[in-house]
């Protein structure tokens, strides 16, 4: 009897590497390392990348996630924007092209054009663009997202001096590397939550399920 693919195995349906995830941007995010390494070569075509494989196709999801008419839709696409950009930057700039997938020759330039347009000209930062009920656009300064962009593009971004000044102006921010969450209280909260979820799953009543529809699928 054929066994269903595991969570780390390539999916025949679209060539991505994440079983049980329906959101395309998460499929993209979890597949980056496999595409970049290309070892072993993928068994199935990487068709999940086709939807962004032209300048126009790449702009469409990035622009859609960038602009949030939150007062009308109640939707805030910060995670979608952050993860989609980060994944595409890593695919296009992090390593030499492996040959696993043939990207459009103008895709790198298209992503750079988006990065420049995305930048807040007053601060150099990047973040969501929020539309208020009067149609005005507010360009948010998201420090975490800004530094993700700088890291993913290997510091090849403009106006880093403006970004530094903006950061130093924030009197309610304490800058740390990725250890700011490492405290006894935080670890106790995280691990107790993890154990509670494992016990709930073992008891047949999973909690905090990202895609609850997968629980009803036949195994």
HUZI-V64789 format. One record per backbone hydrogen bond with DSSP energy under -1.0 kcal/mol. CO is the residue of the C=O (numbers start at 1). NH is the residue of the N-H. E is the energy in kcal/mol with one decimal. If there is no record, write none. Layout:
# HUZI-V64789
co/nh/e
CO/NH/E
CO/NH/E
This chain:
# HUZI-V64789
co/nh/e
6/9/-1.6
11/15/-2.3
14/48/-2.2
16/11/-3.6
18/21/-1.0
23/27/-1.9
24/28/-2.7
25/29/-2.1
26/30/-2.5
31/35/-2.3
32/36/-2.8
33/37/-2.4
34/38/-2.6
45/47/-1.8
46/49/-1.6
47/50/-1.3
49/52/-1.7
50/53/-1.3
52/54/-1.2
54/58/-2.6
55/59/-2.1
56/60/-1.6
58/62/-1.4
59/63/-3.2
60/64/-2.1
61/65/-2.4
62/66/-1.9
63/67/-1.7
66/129/-2.8
68/70/-1.4
68/131/-2.5
69/72/-1.4
69/73/-2.5
70/74/-2.2
77/81/-2.3
78/82/-2.8
79/83/-2.8
80/84/-2.2
81/85/-2.4
82/86/-2.2
83/87/-2.5
84/88/-2.3
85/89/-2.7
86/90/-2.1
87/91/-2.2
88/92/-2.2
89/93/-2.6
90/94/-1.1
104/107/-2.0
106/110/-2.1
107/111/-2.2
108/112/-2.1
109/113/-2.4
110/114/-2.0
111/115/-2.2
112/116/-2.2
113/117/-2.3
114/118/-2.4
120/124/-3.4
125/120/-3.3
126/142/-1.9
128/140/-2.8
129/68/-3.1
130/138/-2.9
132/135/-2.2
136/132/-2.2
138/130/-2.7
142/146/-2.6
143/147/-2.2
144/148/-1.7
145/149/-2.1
146/150/-2.0
147/151/-2.3
148/152/-3.0
149/153/-2.0
150/155/-3.5
151/154/-1.6
153/156/-1.9
155/157/-1.7
159/163/-1.7
160/164/-2.3
161/165/-2.1
162/166/-2.4
163/167/-2.3
164/168/-2.3
165/169/-1.2
167/170/-1.3
170/173/-1.0
177/179/-2.3
177/180/-1.1
179/182/-1.7
181/183/-1.7
183/187/-2.5
184/188/-2.2
185/189/-2.0
186/190/-2.8
187/191/-2.9
188/192/-1.9
189/193/-1.9
190/194/-2.4
191/195/-2.7
192/196/-2.1
193/197/-2.1
194/198/-2.3
195/199/-2.6
196/200/-2.2
197/201/-2.3
198/202/-2.5
199/203/-1.6
200/205/-2.8
201/204/-1.5
211/214/-1.9
212/215/-1.4
213/216/-1.3
214/217/-1.1
